[in-house]
């Protein structure tokens, strides 16, 4: 598989890690999940992200999951999240993933970083740890990670690391940050850098208009993300917003802290893509009332998008 570059664009699905109800990793559902992402037209898949339950896996399991995804995804680039409390774990997972054929790795800042110097120093050391021959994605997700990176800090990190080729932008509010980064590129102070956006797709419609190259998130209907990105790039603004608006109530429901992954896995299970909506403990579960609310939202989406129609 070719390595990731700053020209990457489109839709990279953030993949959940499928588990059996007893907590074992579900290899067959990994395969069916990858096949599904490929069939709907995803450009790539990102595994072992925050909603991939990576902290619940030991080192050997993480390497196994990453390798399984990489080997199955013959037509898509795979990015592997390698964030870890220690650099030795990061180095090991990064190397094994790239050896298996991954396109890049993704690194998030640890929550204890506070000053700009601490942040830039950390990523300089992380680059040295994995090796400058491995392309990597900078994850900016202050809502969960509590680390605030200004556009100026992001620019410094990217300019100090030639192997940093992509920003996963998940700030909120963050539209002005995208504009600031693109303006840096216009004035020549920032190198070319792919920007894919997350946050469950909540602001994808306007993020594309601000200059994002695509989406990297995990909504249960990646088809919606793919279509919104394509329609936006075609300049079909109203069509992009109309389709996005039909899905927005379900996107919002899926973005609830604490239960979002349960919602996503529930819908993927209903769609027949994964065998179980189980999470490895500790994890949340949807009540019968919550499942009814999700089913209701699916029925409303289906009025506009037939892909949301579920068998009774």
C-alpha positions as CSV (number, residue, x, y, z in Angstrom):
1,X,0.0,0.0,0.0
2,X,1.3,3.5,-0.8
3,X,2.1,5.8,2.0
4,X,-0.1,8.7,2.9
5,X,0.8,12.2,1.5
6,X,-0.4,15.7,1.9
7,X,-2.6,15.2,-1.2
8,X,-4.9,12.7,0.7
9,X,-8.5,13.6,0.5
10,X,-12.0,12.2,0.5
11,X,-13.5,10.1,3.3
12,X,-11.5,8.0,5.8
13,X,-13.9,6.1,8.1
14,X,-13.0,5.8,11.7
15,X,-13.6,2.2,12.4
16,X,-14.9,0.8,15.6
17,X,-13.3,-2.4,16.9
18,X,-15.8,-5.2,16.8
19,X,-16.2,-7.5,19.8
20,X,-18.1,-10.6,20.7
21,X,-20.5,-10.2,23.6
22,X,-17.9,-11.9,25.8
23,X,-15.3,-9.3,25.0
24,X,-13.3,-11.3,22.5
25,X,-12.2,-9.5,19.3
26,X,-14.5,-10.4,16.4
27,X,-12.2,-11.1,13.4
28,X,-15.0,-11.9,11.0
29,X,-16.7,-8.6,11.8
30,X,-13.5,-6.7,11.1
31,X,-13.4,-8.3,7.7
32,X,-17.1,-7.5,7.0
33,X,-16.6,-3.9,8.2
34,X,-13.6,-3.4,5.9
35,X,-15.5,-4.9,3.0
36,X,-18.5,-2.5,3.7
37,X,-16.3,0.6,3.8
38,X,-14.7,-0.5,0.5
39,X,-18.1,-1.2,-1.1
40,X,-19.5,2.2,-0.3
41,X,-16.5,4.1,-1.7
42,X,-14.4,5.1,1.3
43,X,-10.9,6.3,0.4
44,X,-9.4,5.0,3.6
45,X,-10.0,3.6,7.1
46,X,-8.5,4.8,10.4
47,X,-8.3,2.2,13.2
48,X,-7.5,2.3,16.9
49,X,-8.8,5.8,17.2
50,X,-10.5,7.2,20.3
51,X,-13.7,5.4,19.5
52,X,-11.9,2.3,18.4
53,X,-11.6,1.3,22.1
54,X,-7.8,1.2,21.7
55,X,-7.1,1.7,25.4
56,X,-9.0,-1.6,26.1
57,X,-6.5,-3.6,24.0
58,X,-3.2,-4.9,25.1
59,X,-0.1,-4.4,22.9
60,X,-0.4,-7.7,21.1
61,X,-4.2,-7.2,20.5
62,X,-3.6,-3.7,19.1
63,X,-1.0,-5.1,16.6
64,X,-3.3,-7.9,15.6
65,X,-6.3,-5.6,15.0
66,X,-4.3,-3.1,13.0
67,X,-2.8,-5.9,10.9
68,X,-6.2,-7.5,10.3
69,X,-7.6,-4.2,9.0
70,X,-4.5,-3.5,6.9
71,X,-4.4,-6.9,5.2
72,X,-8.1,-6.8,4.4
73,X,-8.2,-3.3,3.1
74,X,-6.6,-3.9,-0.3
75,X,-8.2,-0.9,-2.0
76,X,-8.1,1.6,0.8
77,X,-5.3,3.3,2.7
78,X,-5.2,2.5,6.4
79,X,-4.2,4.9,9.1
80,X,-3.4,3.4,12.5
81,X,-3.8,5.3,15.8
82,X,-0.6,4.7,17.8
83,X,-1.1,7.2,20.6
84,X,0.2,5.7,23.9
85,X,1.4,6.8,27.3
86,X,5.0,5.7,26.5
87,X,7.0,6.1,23.3
88,X,8.2,2.5,23.3
89,X,4.6,1.3,22.8
90,X,4.1,3.9,20.2
91,X,7.2,2.9,18.3
92,X,6.3,-0.8,18.4
93,X,2.8,-0.3,17.1
94,X,3.9,2.2,14.4
95,X,6.6,-0.1,13.1
96,X,4.4,-3.2,13.0
97,X,1.6,-1.4,11.4
98,X,3.8,0.0,8.6
99,X,5.4,-3.4,8.1
100,X,2.0,-4.8,7.6
101,X,1.2,-2.2,4.9
102,X,-0.4,0.7,6.7
103,X,-0.3,4.1,4.9
104,X,0.4,6.2,8.0
105,X,-0.1,6.4,11.7
106,X,-2.0,9.0,13.8
107,X,-0.7,10.6,17.0
108,X,-2.8,12.5,19.5
109,X,-1.3,14.7,22.3
110,X,-1.4,13.3,25.8
111,X,-3.8,15.2,28.1
112,X,-1.1,16.5,30.4
113,X,0.4,18.9,27.8
114,X,-0.5,22.5,28.5
115,X,2.0,25.0,27.1
116,X,2.8,25.6,23.5
117,X,6.4,24.5,24.1
118,X,5.3,21.3,25.8
119,X,3.1,20.5,22.8
120,X,5.6,21.2,20.1
121,X,8.4,19.4,22.0
122,X,6.2,16.3,22.5
123,X,5.5,16.0,18.8
124,X,9.1,16.6,17.9
125,X,10.1,13.7,20.1
126,X,7.2,11.5,18.8
127,X,8.5,12.0,15.3
128,X,12.0,11.0,16.3
129,X,10.5,8.0,18.1
130,X,8.6,6.5,15.1
131,X,11.2,7.6,12.6
132,X,10.9,10.4,10.0
133,X,10.2,7.8,7.3
134,X,6.8,7.1,8.6
135,X,4.1,9.6,7.6
136,X,1.8,10.7,10.4
137,X,-1.4,12.4,11.1
138,X,-1.7,15.1,13.9
139,X,-5.0,14.7,15.8
140,X,-6.4,17.9,17.2
141,X,-9.3,17.0,19.5
142,X,-9.3,19.4,22.5
143,X,-12.9,18.5,23.5
144,X,-11.8,15.1,24.6
145,X,-8.0,15.4,24.9
146,X,-8.1,18.8,26.7
147,X,-5.0,19.9,24.8
148,X,-5.6,23.2,22.9
149,X,-3.4,23.7,19.8
150,X,-3.7,27.1,18.1
151,X,-3.2,27.4,14.4
152,X,0.3,28.8,15.1
153,X,1.2,25.7,17.1
154,X,-0.1,23.4,14.5
155,X,1.9,25.3,11.9
156,X,5.1,24.9,13.9
157,X,4.5,21.2,14.5
158,X,3.9,20.6,10.8
159,X,6.9,22.7,9.7
160,X,9.3,21.0,12.1
161,X,8.2,17.5,10.9
162,X,8.4,16.8,7.2
163,X,6.6,13.5,7.8
164,X,3.5,15.2,9.3
165,X,1.3,15.1,6.2
166,X,-2.2,15.5,7.6
167,X,-4.2,17.2,10.3
168,X,-7.3,15.5,11.8
169,X,-9.2,18.6,12.7
170,X,-11.7,18.1,15.5
171,X,-11.8,21.4,17.3
172,X,-15.2,22.9,18.2
173,X,-15.8,25.7,17.3
174,X,-13.1,25.1,14.7
175,X,-14.2,26.7,11.4
176,X,-12.0,29.7,11.9
177,X,-9.0,27.4,12.6
178,X,-9.4,25.8,9.2
179,X,-9.5,29.2,7.6
180,X,-6.4,30.4,9.5
181,X,-4.4,27.3,8.4
182,X,-5.4,27.7,4.8
183,X,-4.4,31.4,5.0
184,X,-1.0,30.3,6.3
185,X,-0.6,28.2,3.2
186,X,-1.6,31.1,1.0
187,X,1.1,33.3,2.5
188,X,3.7,30.6,2.3
189,X,4.3,30.1,6.0
190,X,2.7,26.6,6.1
191,X,3.6,23.7,3.8
192,X,0.9,21.7,1.9
193,X,-1.1,19.8,4.5
194,X,-4.2,17.6,4.1
195,X,-7.0,18.5,6.5
196,X,-9.7,15.9,7.3
197,X,-12.3,16.6,9.8
198,X,-13.9,14.6,12.6
199,X,-16.4,15.3,15.4
200,X,-18.8,12.8,14.0
201,X,-19.3,14.9,11.0
202,X,-21.3,17.5,12.9
203,X,-19.9,20.5,10.9
204,X,-18.8,18.7,7.8
205,X,-21.0,20.8,5.5
206,X,-19.3,24.0,6.5
207,X,-15.9,22.5,7.1
208,X,-15.8,21.6,3.4
209,X,-16.6,25.1,2.5
210,X,-13.8,26.4,4.7
211,X,-11.2,24.3,2.8
212,X,-11.2,20.9,4.4
213,X,-10.1,18.1,2.1
214,X,-12.6,15.6,3.4
215,X,-13.8,13.7,6.5
216,X,-12.2,11.3,8.9
217,X,-14.9,10.3,11.3
218,X,-17.1,7.4,12.3
219,X,-20.8,8.1,11.6
220,X,-22.8,4.9,11.1
221,X,-23.6,6.0,7.5
222,X,-20.2,6.8,5.9
223,X,-22.2,7.1,2.6
224,X,-23.5,10.4,3.9
225,X,-19.9,11.6,4.6
226,X,-18.8,10.5,1.2
227,X,-21.7,12.2,-0.6
228,X,-21.3,15.4,1.4
229,X,-17.6,15.6,0.6
230,X,-18.2,14.9,-3.1
231,X,-21.2,17.3,-3.5
232,X,-19.2,20.1,-1.8
233,X,-16.3,19.6,-4.1
234,X,-18.6,19.8,-7.0
235,X,-19.9,23.1,-5.8
236,X,-23.4,21.7,-5.3
237,X,-23.9,23.5,-2.1
238,X,-27.7,23.1,-1.6
239,X,-27.6,19.5,-2.5
240,X,-24.8,18.9,0.0
241,X,-26.7,20.7,2.8
242,X,-30.0,19.1,2.0
243,X,-28.7,15.6,2.3
244,X,-26.6,16.5,5.4
245,X,-29.6,18.1,7.1
246,X,-31.6,14.9,6.7
247,X,-29.0,13.0,8.7
248,X,-28.1,15.7,11.2
249,X,-30.6,14.6,14.0
250,X,-29.0,11.1,13.9
251,X,-25.5,12.5,13.8
252,X,-26.3,14.7,16.8
253,X,-27.7,11.7,18.7
254,X,-24.6,9.7,17.9
255,X,-22.4,12.5,19.3
256,X,-23.7,12.2,22.8
257,X,-20.7,11.8,25.2
258,X,-20.6,8.4,26.8
259,X,-23.2,6.7,24.6
260,X,-22.1,7.7,21.1
261,X,-20.1,4.5,20.4
262,X,-23.1,2.4,21.6
263,X,-25.3,4.2,19.1
264,X,-22.9,3.7,16.3
265,X,-22.4,0.1,17.0
266,X,-26.1,-0.5,17.4
267,X,-26.8,1.0,13.9
268,X,-23.9,-0.9,12.3
269,X,-25.3,-4.1,13.8
270,X,-28.8,-3.3,12.6
271,X,-27.3,-2.8,9.1
272,X,-25.8,-6.2,9.3
273,X,-22.2,-4.9,9.1
274,X,-21.0,-6.2,12.4
275,X,-22.3,-9.2,14.3
276,X,-22.7,-7.6,17.7
277,X,-23.0,-4.1,19.1
278,X,-20.9,-5.2,22.1
279,X,-18.2,-3.0,23.6
280,X,-15.4,-4.4,25.7
281,X,-15.8,-3.5,29.4
282,X,-16.0,-0.9,30.7
283,X,-18.5,0.3,28.2
284,X,-22.0,1.7,27.9
285,X,-25.1,0.1,26.5
286,X,-28.3,1.6,25.1
287,X,-31.5,1.2,27.0
288,X,-34.7,0.0,25.3
289,X,-35.9,3.5,25.2
290,X,-32.7,4.8,23.6
291,X,-32.9,2.1,21.0
292,X,-36.4,3.1,20.2
293,X,-35.3,6.7,19.8
294,X,-32.5,5.7,17.4
295,X,-35.0,3.5,15.4
296,X,-37.3,6.5,15.1
297,X,-34.5,8.7,13.9
298,X,-33.5,6.1,11.3
299,X,-37.1,6.1,10.0
300,X,-37.0,9.8,9.6
301,X,-33.6,9.7,7.7
302,X,-35.1,7.0,5.5
303,X,-37.7,9.4,4.2
304,X,-34.9,11.2,2.4
305,X,-32.2,8.6,2.2
306,X,-33.3,5.0,1.3
307,X,-30.0,3.7,2.7
308,X,-31.4,4.2,6.2
309,X,-34.3,1.8,5.6
310,X,-34.1,-1.1,8.0
311,X,-35.7,-4.5,7.8
312,X,-38.5,-4.8,10.4
